[in-house]
Amino acid sequence: MMGSISVSVAEVNGQRYAILTPSTAVRKPLPELWGLPANLYEKTAAGFPEPPPNASEP
């Protein structure tokens, strides 16, 4: 079973941190099989675009 991939992003003192579920031997070849870059997982873990504005209610 492959399970799921979770991404958590937090900002602390203006610095953005991302926590990504660790990759597994089963997951590593999947991006290439789907026609995506082989390093997609690593690139995702390395950075994210600017998040949308905070839309939560006060």
N, C-alpha and C positions, 0 to 999 in steps of 0.2 A: 504494500500500500504506500502511496506517495504522500498522503497527508496534505497539508496546506502550507502556504508561505505567508507569513505575517510581516508587516512593516509597521514600525512605530517611529514617529518623528516627533522630537521635542526640541524646543528652543530654550537655552539657558544662557542668560547674560548676552543675548544677541548672537550666540553661536548655535547653529542647527546640528543636531545629532540624529542619526538614524540607526535603528536596531532592526536587522533583517534576520529572519529565521536562517540558521546555518544551512548551507547547501549540503547535499548528500551525494553519494556516488550514483544513485538512481537519477537525481535531478540534473546533474552536470551535463549529460549529453542532450537533454530535451530541447534547449533552444535551437541547436543545429538541426535536429530532426524536424523542427517546426519551421525551418527556413529563416531563423533569426540569428544574430551574431552569437558566436560561441561564448563571448565574454559578457553577455547581457546581464547575468547575475552579478558579476563583479562590478560592472558599470552602475547597476542599480544601487548596489550597496555603497558605492563611492559618492553619490550625490543625487540631489533631487532638484527639480525646478522650483521656483518660488511658489510657496503654498498660496492658496486663495486667501482673501481677507477673512478674518475671524467673523463668522456669521452667526455665532451662537448668541442666544438671548442673554441679557444681563442678569 
